[in-house]
Amino acid sequence: MSLRRSFGRLAATSLVLASSLACAAHPAHRDPPVQVAIVLFDGVQIIDFSAPYEVFGQAGFGVYTVSADGAPVTTAMGLRVTPDHAFADAPPADVLLVPGGDVRDAAKDNALLAFVRERSAVSRHVLSVCTGATILAAGGLLDGGRATTFHQALASLARNYPEVEVVRDVRWVDSGRIVTAAGLSSGIDAALHVVALLRGEDVARSTALHLEYAWDPKGGFVRGVLADRWLPGLDDAAWPPETTFERMVSLGDVDAWRIRYRVTSSGGADAVLASISAAMRNEAAWTPVASSPMRFTADLGGAVRELAFDATAAEGTGFVLEVTLSTRDAAKADGARRG
């Protein structure tokens, strides 16, 4: 008996204790113990449905995709995907997965919302990924419960659906039958959680190991608690004509954040900075620093946050706008987070 054979031989009569990475794919299951239905629509985010598809398939679940009419859909990044079924002929499913992406039209699509409500009522579990939570909320499925979503959609979910308790500091939320994941890759973790619910944690951990994924059943990395949550929206900014922003860098941690843009504008750097200064006057939480017109402070999250805008010359056209956020008393902020 060889201890190293290809994964494709798992169904053979010989025992395989260690599979080769030469074939990491799992064959389709003819009689799966659990069936998963994944709703697709124009604007869907690829990772939101494809990553959980991989998790569920590797766990031994059957998976199919479904759209309103079964016709190909175009994802948010332009990939064309042909679903397996239309709503009218979709088989029963134990798990309903609602991915996110650009959900503005999907959350107003009566046929899609009706299908989600109907199938949610008879599914063992419902899983949303990223802004898929907005679709569930639009269908009334999150009312009275806790939920999370993509970090940039947390505020709008809370604002538009006050009946939902929106949770920021988690990678996924388990509210019983309904599980909501935070953004993008969080769908992997939440899908593994659903696998654990249906087949046990050992199966979920085994699946994660085969995927070479460091799954933390207790949560793991949470994007929604990082420092850019404190950045003002500048929604009221009146930009000079022909102003464009190309984001080059956006990174940080729980206490600091830095964003760099390449900006082109008919008014130049001074006019753009003036627009920012004017918009910051409408941000009630932020106070300008008298000695430096493009510096601002705010008491947020139990600590003093400092925000600065700097413009420098760029190679070629336009200029570079650097936005930096720092925390004056990081220890105090950490205590507030722990409390």
Secondary structure, 3 states (H helix, E strand, C coil): CCCEEEHHHCCCCCCCCEEECCCCCCCCCCCCCCEEEEECCCCECHHHHHHHHHHHHHCCCEEEEEECCCCCEECCCCCEECCCEEHHHCCCCCEEEECCECCCCHHHCHHHHHHHHHHHHHCCEEEECCCHHHHHHHCCCCCCCEECCCHHHHHHHHHHCCCCEECCCCCEEECCCEEEECCCCHHHHHHHHHHHHHHCHHHHHHHHHHCCCCCCCCCCCCHHHCHHHHCCCCCCCCCCCCCEEEEEEEEECCCCEEEEEEEECCCHHHHHHHHHHHHHCCCCCCEEECCEEEEEEEEECCEEEEEEEEEEECCCCCEEEEEEEEECCHHHHHHHHHC
